[in-house]
Amino acid sequence: MRRIRKDDQVAVIAGKDAGKTGRVVKLYLDRDRVLVEGVNYVKKHQRVQQTGRGAQEGGIIETEAPVHISNVMPVCPKCDAATRVGFTYATEGDRRSKVRTCKKCAATF
């Protein structure tokens, strides 16, 4: 089980965007990176090319780039703060499942 999942609210703790929060859009598990909404904007110079309908697009495009997973922390929905993640086992009848918990307030998320 991963500490950070897609659609989690995370806070950036290091880098040029430290202090910002956003939602995880995509995980790149092979590179240990996450794409966070509204964080780490980079400028990309795009060459003018013809698309399928004949339109031409080009110029300087601002896009989001992935951030290393060690530079983000999940935000607890209960205490609304960036927190470390612990794991506990929750039992539901005869089933046992592993759930993520907040280290500060012990809430599950």
Wavefront OBJ file of the C-alpha trace (Angstrom):
o trace
v 0.000 0.000 0.000
v 1.315 3.415 -0.950
v 1.405 6.374 1.417
v 0.185 8.694 -1.345
v -2.581 7.789 -3.777
v -4.320 9.436 -6.702
v -6.826 12.171 -5.692
v -5.119 12.700 -2.305
v -4.671 16.250 -1.043
v -0.941 16.828 -0.530
v 1.290 19.659 0.671
v 4.650 20.407 -0.943
v 7.355 20.526 1.727
v 10.485 21.217 -0.360
v 11.471 22.985 -3.553
v 10.361 26.172 -5.271
v 6.676 25.522 -4.472
v 7.111 24.702 -0.776
v 3.982 25.488 1.214
v 1.523 24.993 -1.647
v -1.153 22.315 -1.562
v -2.883 20.477 -4.364
v -4.542 17.283 -5.518
v -2.532 14.345 -6.885
v -3.442 13.899 -10.545
v -1.109 11.055 -11.497
v 1.489 8.780 -9.906
v 4.671 7.781 -11.715
v 5.676 4.809 -9.551
v 8.618 3.764 -11.733
v 10.259 7.180 -11.226
v 8.948 7.886 -7.672
v 7.209 11.070 -8.796
v 3.727 12.562 -8.492
v 1.904 15.110 -10.630
v 0.217 17.649 -8.349
v -2.471 20.025 -9.590
v -1.340 23.675 -9.567
v 2.246 22.952 -8.501
v 5.618 23.005 -10.319
v 4.705 24.919 -13.442
v 7.411 24.846 -16.132
v 7.597 26.621 -19.469
v 7.878 24.461 -22.566
v 8.765 25.885 -25.985
v 6.424 24.230 -28.480
v 7.185 24.232 -32.196
v 4.353 25.172 -34.566
v 2.849 21.947 -35.932
v -0.192 21.018 -37.964
v -2.861 19.071 -36.125
v -5.419 16.747 -37.705
v -7.839 19.577 -38.487
v -5.210 21.824 -40.033
v -4.858 24.161 -37.060
v -1.401 25.298 -36.005
v -0.331 25.461 -32.386
v 2.918 26.732 -30.963
v 4.605 29.154 -28.610
v 5.585 29.019 -24.974
v 3.273 26.720 -23.039
v 3.092 26.523 -19.244
v 2.484 22.995 -18.007
v 2.752 21.091 -14.739
v 5.755 18.845 -14.184
v 6.016 15.929 -11.749
v 7.480 16.417 -8.253
v 9.506 13.795 -6.384
v 7.360 11.836 -3.965
v 9.677 12.656 -1.036
v 8.883 16.369 -1.438
v 5.150 16.003 -0.705
v 3.188 15.013 2.404
v -0.470 13.988 2.577
v -2.879 16.417 4.236
v -5.142 14.852 6.872
v -8.816 15.606 6.126
v -9.656 15.770 9.847
v -6.898 17.978 11.303
v -6.219 19.727 7.934
v -2.427 19.622 8.318
v 0.403 17.898 6.491
v 1.138 14.731 8.382
v 3.095 11.520 8.331
v 1.188 8.375 7.468
v 0.912 5.253 9.586
v -0.837 1.990 8.846
v -3.275 0.040 10.992
v -5.472 -2.961 10.390
v -9.231 -2.433 10.516
v -11.522 -5.401 10.989
v -14.927 -5.582 9.365
v -16.598 -8.793 10.421
v -14.283 -11.588 9.349
v -12.226 -9.368 7.006
v -9.107 -7.455 7.925
v -7.931 -4.535 5.804
v -4.912 -2.272 5.980
v -5.826 1.433 6.252
v -3.794 4.641 6.344
v -3.893 6.702 9.528
v -2.773 10.177 10.518
v 0.155 10.207 12.959
v -1.125 13.409 14.622
v -4.816 12.704 15.248
v -5.065 8.954 14.423
v -7.855 9.535 11.885
v -8.123 7.102 8.998
v -8.092 8.256 5.383
l 1 2 3 4 5 6 7 8 9 10 11 12 13 14 15 16 17 18 19 20 21 22 23 24 25 26 27 28 29 30 31 32 33 34 35 36 37 38 39 40 41 42 43 44 45 46 47 48 49 50 51 52 53 54 55 56 57 58 59 60 61 62 63 64 65 66 67 68 69 70 71 72 73 74 75 76 77 78 79 80 81 82 83 84 85 86 87 88 89 90 91 92 93 94 95 96 97 98 99 100 101 102 103 104 105 106 107 108 109
